[in-house]
C-alpha cells in the first residue's frame, strides 16, 4: 500500500499571498490571457522516500486575475504536476509549498511568471 498524504492549502495558514501571475497561453482556444493568477490549491506526497527525496504531486488553479480569486470566482482551469521534495539539508531547504512554486516556475508556460 502506498502511503500518501494530501494537503489542502487553506486560507489563514500563512500562504494566502503565495501565488504567481503570468500571461497564460490557453492552448485549447489559441489565445493568451493576461494577468492570470495561478495558485497551488492542493499538494500530496508519497511518504516512501526515494534516493532524491519525497515524491510530491500538486494542483494549480488558474483564475482570470487576482481580483477574481479574491472575490470568490471559480477558476477557469487547472493543471497538475509532480516533483521531488528536497529533504537533503534541513537548514537550507524550502518548505513543501515553496518548492512546488519553484518547480512550477520551471514548467512550460510558467517560466515568465512572477511572484504575487
N, C-alpha and C positions, 0 to 999 in steps of 0.2 A: 504494500500500500504506500503510495506517495503521500507525504505529509506536506500539504500546502496551507498557507495562512493568508487569507485575504485581509486587506486593509481598505476601508473606505475613508477617503480623505474628507473630513468633515470640517465645516466652519467652526471657528472657535478653538482650533487645536494648534494655532500658531503658523499655519501655512496658507491662510486665506489669500494673501497677496502674491504667492508664488505662482507665476504663470508666464506664458510667452505671448508676444504679439508678433504677427507676421502677415505678409501678403500671401495668401493661401491659394494655390492653384487647384481649382476644383476640376479634376480630370474628366468626370462624367459630363460636365456641362461645357468644358473647354473655356472656362473663364478664370480670372484671378480676382479673388475677393480681398480688398484691402483691409488692414487693421483687424484681422481675425484674432480672437482671444483663445488661446489653447491652454487648457488646464488639465493636469493629471487628476482624474476623478477616482481611480481605483488602482491598487497595486497588490500583488500577491507574490509570495516567494516560496520556492521549494526548499524545505528545511534540510535536504540532503546536500551537504557541501560537495563540490567538486574540487579539483586542484586549484581552480582560479577564484573561487568564491561561492556565492549562493545565487542560483538562478532566479531572476525576477521577471515577472510579466506585469505590464501596466497599460492602462487605457487612458487615452487623451480625448477629452470632449472639446469640440470646436464650436465657438459662439461667434456670431457676426461681429461682435466687438465687446469690450469690457462692460460697457453700459448695459448691453443686452443680458449678460451674465448676472450683473448686479441687480437688474430688475426682474430676475427670475424667468427669463425666456428660456425655452428649451434649446439645447444645442442643435445645430443643423447637421452635425456629423460627428464622427469619432474614428480613432484608429487605435490599434493595439500593437505593442512592441514587446520584445524580450531583450534582456541584458543580463550581465553578471555583476552582482554587488561585490565591490572590492572590500574584502574584510582583512586584508593583509596587515595594515598598520593602523590600529585603532586611533592613534593620536592624530593622524593626518587624513584619514578617510572622511568622505562626506556622508551625511545620513542617507537613508534609502531614497527619500523623495528628491533630494538634491542630485544624487547620482542618476536618477531617472531623467531629470531635466537635462543634465549634462549629456546623457546618451541621446535624448530626443533632439538636441541641437546638432547632432552629428548625422541625423537621418535625412534622406532625400525630402525636399520640400520644407525643411525646418532649419537649414543651415544659416539662413539670414535672419532668423527670429531673434528678437531682443527680449531681455528680461522685463517683466511687467510687475 
